[in-house]
């Protein structure tokens, strides 16, 4: 799984030409992954302002608005890919525009199989 982390609102700070180029790169990578059979799925997430966080406070769950993370990047979406190696997944992640343009990072993490032996 490729976990996409970026700065909320960075797209709004781009010119229309820059946005078009960025989304064009994403489309190109998605087309390539679809054609190669490596794309399993993926989804962008709504703005972090729509987030609710649930924590245990004492004996009761507490729900608060927002992720309120102490980092500049927020979890923005994910891609599921079926690759031959972790190196191939990292190669895909390195091409992602958010990474290449310095707006975010992609975390490459294997998904556990049903037995959970990866823990």
Steps between C-alpha positions, in 0.01 A plus 500: 500500500625848416376743766488856368585778747500863390443854619128581507412778261821486296303454175319831553838676508590375152428682177248342265786390276679336795179324612439373148857367481477336844170324431625406152796321661268319739279392208805378309626291792152357567462407131841329501419305819161398360652381173775305679245337733677638808216730611268329746315813615529829679314803618560860599371608839282802578655814647641452853237746630245220443691263731380369834746338741387248762712441813441330829488760781466326833242227448313669215572570134534868413439634149675821394506694174806476278814295510697773686831346413826674581630459147470703183386200297162334546382163372345586162431166332640168395583276207491123514751348261599142433872515424776245459708661775511774763756672277243524219245651739761756614575579134129577441487711816807701394326596175186629675475879442445583868840344575681621191380859547569506876136534612484174692623147555381152414541224754549154349359233729426133436145388574477206737367175366214326678737306729658821626849352497651838401464636855 
